Amino acid sequence: MYMLHVTVGQVVGLDIFQEGHPELLSQPVAGAQDELVRWMHILETERPEGLLPGGEFVLTTATFLDRAAGGVQGGVAAANRFLDTIEQTGAVAVAAEILPGREHIANILAAAARHRRFPIYLLPGRIRFVELTQTIHENIAAARFHEIETDRQIHETFTRLSVGSASTDRIVTEATTLLGCQVKWETAEAKSDTVVVAEHPVVAGDETLGRLIIVEGCQADASLVTTVLERAAQALSISVLAKRSQDEIRRSTASSLFYQLRGGTDLSEEEVLWRLTETSGRHVLSEVKWFPMVVRILGEDAGEELLNRWSGMLLDVLDSVGDSQKVSVFAARSEIGVVDVLLPLADPAALSSFVEATRARFSARLRGRGGLVAGLASEAPSAKAAVEQLSNAAQIAQAAQAYVKATGQSRAYFFAKDLGLRGLLATLQDDDQLVAFVATELAGLSNSTGSRQSFESRLDFLEAVLTSHNKAQLARSRHMSRPALYSQIKRLETVLGYSLEDDAEQNTALHLAVMAYRMNPNTMYGVLHSRSTAG
């Protein structure tokens, strides 16, 4: 039985080596016995420079020391020169056969080796150098052949899997079989803090898809583990990219179908459902409610190319969440950074958990670089009715995106009722007519203040007056007496140029202007200030 690898310890443990009754003369570092032996070399020269490329186990009878042993000091110096050269070349061990009658050479060698940090053995008994060398070289050759054969097997295995577009489960199973220990696939969004004994990332382009890990002890050689995990990771990456290519074809077809259906169709409800299931390969339970949803991707300074790639990731996440929650998800890109979704749910209460899981997994894939905002139209009884409401969902999603950007207040998803007037104002915040309306309504207040801080302090008071239905309660909340409150309101009315008590429609317009200002304060104040300065 050949050794898979030949180490210093394995050479020393051979019966043929032990016949020489080896004595360790040096003080080798920890792990020196585990050093790999690249070759056995018989050496009988004091200066072996250029003869040893490194990794050798050197055998010698040290006859060159007999010539230098006229004095103890001279002999030790010669032994030191020899061992210095051996150590510098990177040899892993030395064994010197010093037979009876040459005890003075044994003493010289012991003196020179005493503090050396690699294994140096004295063999006071005779051993068969040629037979030992032949045995080790046969094992080294067998180990190398086994390594080459193993590499070939690994290469063929994972090449076959890559060409055959094998699933991730199949690739992981093959890696487990080759190593004889459990290999696990962990996606990027499901990455845990598990302590691992080995791992290798799975990467596609600049995107980390996940990692292959081994969490329990593995008896396989470390180099084999590295090779198998590396090749398995490459196969997984190719498999994922191949699946994405197939998915892109399917998704392109789905986008075309959604586009056709959104514009209205003469197809029956059954035909619409059939077209959706044929395109996606998914099937729907008979008793479901359909939720039309449009998801917009949020990303600071994200260009079109990046948003398009993120849209693909979002479609992957939607499929993944759908599989885990047993929901047939129908989704397609509608524009850059926007995805249309139809959710058939047997239990409408599952909507929140689905969207939350999608947001969490998508954020994990992007490592916090982007987010999602979802707009939902009313639930529908059929796929056809749901598709026809996607335009409404798109408007809600657009308003929700503006609302989140303006207020910083986000949630899993938005219905139209969740946005109300503030959602409309957020959507129109940069509209020239709305900005002009705000500037006109708040001009009096702006002209009477000398700074933005003073203006916004008065704006806070104005908003409190407009939204309060009880002046006594307002006075208490602002820690003022009622006469002081009425006096301040009177001064405010003088600045505005009209009474806050007489005209409900005017108050509504003023309140609308205050709300619009809150949506985009920097732009709004800039316009107010420039008009005030020009006036």
N, C-alpha and C positions, 0 to 999 in steps of 0.2 A: 504494500500500500504506500503510494507516494505521498509526500507532504504537499499540502496546498501552497504553503510558503515555507521557506527555510530561514530559521532565525538562529542567532548565536546560541540561545538556550537549547534548541533542538540539536544542533551539532554537538554541543557538549554532552547532551544526554544520550548520544548513540553509544552502543556497547563497544564499538570499535575504538571510540575516543576514550571511553572509561578504562579501557585496558591499559592506558598509559598512566593511570592514577593521577589525574590532573589536580594541581594545586593553584588556587587563585592568588596571584601575587599583588594585584592592584586593588584599587578601591573604585570600581565603576559606578557611574551615576545610576539612579533609579531608571529602569526601563532599558538598560543596556542589553539585557538578555533577550529583549524583544526586537532588537535591530535586525533587519533583513540582511541575509547574506547573499550578495550578488554573485560571488565566485569564491572558490577555494584557490589559494595561490601558495606554491612552495617557493620560498625565498631564501637565498644564501648569500646575500650581499649586504654590506654595512650601509650603503647609500642607494636605496631603491628609487630615487627620484625618477619620475617619468614612467615607472613600471606599473604603478597602481592607479587606476582611474577613480577608485573609491568603492566602498561597500564590500571589500574582500575580508575573508577570514584567512589570515596568514599562518602558514606552517613553516617552521624553521628548526634547524639543529644548532644554529648560531655558531657555526664553526669559525666565522670571521672574528668572533670574540677571543678565540684561542690565540690568534696572532697579536691581539691588542692587550692581552692579559699579563704582560710582563710585570705590571704593578696594578694594585687594586684600583687606584685612582684612574689610571689610564683605561682600564677595562670598563669601569663605570661610565667614564666619559664616552667611550665608543658605544656602549649600550644605550646611553642617553641619545646620542646622535641617531642611532638606528630607530629607537622608539619615537623620537621627535618626528622623524620623516614619516614613519608609519602613521602617526597620529595626524599629521598635516595632510596626508593624501586622502584621509577619510576612511581608512580601513576600520572594520568594526570589531576585530579581535585578533589576538596573536596567541599562538600556542608554540612553545619552544621545547623540543625533546632534548633533555640534558640527562644522559645516562650516567650510571655510577662511574666514578673515576674523573668526572668533570665537576665535582662539587664546587670548586672555586668559580666556575662559570655560572652555576646556579646562584651563588651568592651575589655575584656581580649583577646578574639579571634581576634578582630580587631587590637589590638596592636601587637600581634604576627604575623599577616598576612600582615601587612602594606607594607613591602618591599619584600615580596615573589614574585618569578617570574613565578609561575604557578597559575591557577585560583583557588581562594578560595572564596566560596559564603556563605553569611549569609542568612538563611531562617527564617524571623521573623513570618511567617505564617505556618500553619500545611500543610504537604503534605502526600500523601499515599505512604510510602516507598515501601511496597510490590508490589503495583500495578505498580509503576514506574520501580522497578527492573524487574518485569515480562515483562513489555513492552519493556524495553531495551534488555533484554535477548532474547526475541522472535525476535527482529530485528537483533541482533548479529547472532543468529542461522540462520535466513533467509539469511543474508548477506553471511555467511560462506557457506551455501548450494548453494546460487547463484554462489559463487566463484568456488566451486567444480564442479557445473554443467557447468559453463562456461569453466573451464579447460578441462572437459571431452569433451565438444563440440569442443574446439580448437584442442585437441589431436586427436579426431576422424577425424576432417576435414583435418588436414594436414597429418595425417597418410594415409588417403584415397588418397590424392593427391600424396603423395610420392610413394605409392605402384602402383598407376596408371600412374607414370611417367608423371604427368601433366606438361603442358608448363609453362613458367615463367609468361605469361599473366594470365593464369588461377589462379595460386597461388597468384599473386598480387591482382586479383579481389576478391578472397576469403578473403584476409586480409583486403581489403577495406570494404567489407560487414560486417565483424565481428566488425570492429572499428567504422563504420559509418563515416569515413573520408578518403580522398584520400591517398592511399599508392602508392609510385612510386618506380620502379626498375631502378637503375642507375649503368651501368657497370663500371668497373675500368677505362677503357680507355676513357669513356665519363663523368667521375666525374667532377662536376661543383663546383663553389663556392657559390651555392645557400644556403641561410640561412634556416636551418631546425629546426623544433620544436622537432623532434625525428628521430633517425636513428639506424640502426643495420647492422654491416658488414656481408657479405655473403662470407664464407671462405671454400675452399676445400683443405685440407692438409695445406701446408704453402703458398698457393696462395690465394690472395684476389681477388675474382671474381667481387665484386661490393658492393653495399649497398642498403638497403631498407630505404626509407626516407618518412617523412611526412613534407610538407612545409607549410601547413596551420593549423590554430588552430583546435584541436581535443577535443571534449567534453568527450571522453572516459577516464576512470580512468587511471592514469599513470602506475599502475601495469599491467592493462589489455593491454595497448599499448606495454609495454615491453615484455609481454608474447607472444602476437600475432606476433610481429616483430621477436622475437627469434625463434618461431616455423616456421614461414614463411621462415626465412633465412635458417633453417635446411632443409626444404622441397625444397627450391631453390637449395641448395648445392647438395642434393641427385638427384634432377632432372638434374642438369648440369652434374654430374658424370655419371648418367645413359645414358644420351645423348652421353657423350664422349665415353662410352663403346660401344655403337652402332656405333658411328662414327669410332672408332678404327677398328671394324670389316670391315666396308665399306672401310676404308683407307688402310687396309691390302690388301684387294682385289684389290684396285686401284693400289697399289704399284706393285703387281704381274702383273697386266695388263700392266702398263707402262714398266716394265722390259721386258716383252715379245715383246711389240711393238717396243721398242728402238732398239732391235737387228735385226729388219727387219721382215716383215710379208707378207704372201701371201694373207691376207685378202684384200678385196676391200675397197675403200674409204668409201662406205656406211656401210660396216660391222664394220670398225674401229670406225666410229662415233656412230653406234648403241651400240657397246661394251662400249664405254666411257659413253654414256648417261644412259645405264642400270646400270652401276657400281655406278655412282654418283647421279642418280635420277634427273639430270638436262637436259634441252633441249636447243637447239641452233637455232637461227634464220638462215634462209637460206642464206642470203647475208651477210657474215662476212669474215674478214681476220683473220687468225690464227697466234698468236705470241707465239713461243716456248721460254720459260723463265726458267732459273734455278736460284734459290735463295739460297745463302749461309748465314748462321747465324754467326755473329761476336760476340765473347764474350771472354774477357780476362780470361784465366785460367778456362774456362768452360769445365768440364769433359764430358764423353760420356753420362752419365745418364741425366745430365742437358741439354745438347744439344738435346737429344732425346725428353725430355719434352718440350723444347722450340719449337721443330719442330711441336709438337702437337698444341701448342699455335699459331704458324704461320698458320697452316692449319685452325684453328678456325677463325683467323683474315682474311684470304683469303676468307673464306665463308661469313663472316660478311660484308666485303667490297663489295664482289660480289653481295650480297643481296641488299645493300644500293644503289649500282650503276647499278643494274639490268644487271649484267654480269654473265654468266654461267661459273664459274671457275672450271677447271679440274686440280686437284693437287694431288701429292703423294710424300711420302718420297722416295728418291733414295739411300741415305746413311745418316750416322749420321750427323745432322746439315745441311743437304742439301735437298731441296724440288724442284721437277720438277713441272712446271706449264704450262698449255695450256690455252691461253686467246683468245676466239673468240670475236672479236670486230667489230661491225658494223661501228664504227667511229674510225680509228686508232689514232686520236687526243686524245682519252680518255685514251690511254696507260699511259701517264705521270701522270694524276690525280689518276689513279688506283694504280700505284706503290707508289706514294707519300702518299696516304691514308693508304696503307698497312704498309709502314715504320713507319708512325706516330702512328698508333694504336698498332703496335707490340712494339714499344719503350715505349708506355704508359703502356702496359701490363707488361713489364719487368722493368718498372720504371727506364729506362736509363741504365740497367745493360748489355744490348746487342744491337746489331744493325743488319742491313741487307745489303747485296750487291747482285745485280741482274745482270745476264748476259743474253742478248737476241740474238738469231740467227735471220736470215732474216725472214720476214713474209712469210707465206705459204698460198696457196689457199685452203687447206683441212686439216682436222685433221691428216690424215695419213702422209702427207708431213711434218706437224709440228712436229709430234712425232719423225720422222726420223732425225730431226734437233736438237733434245734435246742434243745429244752428243756434237754438236758444241757449244750450249748454255752453257753446263757444262764447257767446256774448257775456254770460255770467262769469266764465273763467277769465275773460279779458278784464272785466270790471273787478273781479277778485284780485287779480294780479296788481292792478293799479291801487286797489284798497290796501293790500298788504304792504306794498312799497311805500305808500303815503303814511300809513298809521303804524306799521310794524306789528300789527295784530294779525296773527295767522291762526288757521285751524285746519282740520283734516280736509274738509271740503265745504263748499258754499252752495246754498240754494239762493234763488233770487231774493227771498225774504230776509236772508242773513245780511244782505248788503244794503238794501233799502236806499235812502237818499244819499248816504255817505258813499256807497259804492258807485252811484251815478256821478257824484262830484269827483271822486277819485279818478274815474275814467275820463272826465272832462277837464281835469285840473290844468292842463296846458292849453286848453281851448282859448283862443284870443277873445272871443265874446264873453266867456265866463270871467276871464281876468279883467276885462274892461268893466263888467258888471260889478265885481268886487271893488275895483278902484273907485267907481262912482259912488257906491253905497257907503264906503268907509272913508271917503275923501275928507269930510268934516272932522272926523276923529283924527285922521293923520295930520291935517293942517294945524291942529291945536297942540300937537306934541312935538318935542324937540329931538327925541331919540326913539329907537325901536323898542327899548325896554319900557319907556314911558307909554308908548303906543300900545304895546301888548298888555301892559298892566290895565289900561283903560278898556281894552278889548275883553279882558277877563271879566271885568265888572259889568260891561255891557251884556256879555253872554249870560252872566248870572241873573241879571234883571230880566232878560228875554225868556229865560227858561224857568223862572220862579213864578209860582202861583200864589205865594203867600209872602207879603212884604215883611210881616213880623218875623216869620221864620228866616227870611233872608237876612234881616238885620241881626238876628242872633248868630247865624252862621258866620257873619263877617265881623262879629263882636262890635257892633255899632248900635247906637240908639236909633229909634225910628225917625226922629226929626233929622238926625245927621244923615241917615240913609236917603230920606226924601230930598234933602238939600243937595246931596251928591247926584241923585238922579236928575234933579232940575238942571244942574250945571251940564250934565251929559246931554240933556235935551237941547240946551242952548247951543252946544257945539254941533250937534247933529242938524239942528234947524227945524225940528218938529217934535211933537209930543209922542211919548211911547205909550200913551193911554188911549189915543183917539183913533188910530188906524191899524186894525189887525193885519191888513194886507201888507202895509208898510213894515210892520214888525216881522212878518214872515220873510219878506225880502231881505231885511237886515240880518235876520237869523241865518238865512241861506248864505249870505255873504260872509258871515263869521265862520260858518262851517266850511265853506270853500277856501277861505284863507287858511284854516287849519290843515287842509290837505296839501297845500303847497306854500308854506309861509315865506320861504326865501324869495321865490319869484314874485309873489303877491306884494310883499313889502318893498321889493325893489321897484316895482311899477308905482306904488303909492308914493314912495320917497321921491322918485324922479318927477312925478307930476306936481308934488308939493314944492319941490325946488324950482321947477319951471314956472309955477304960478307966482 
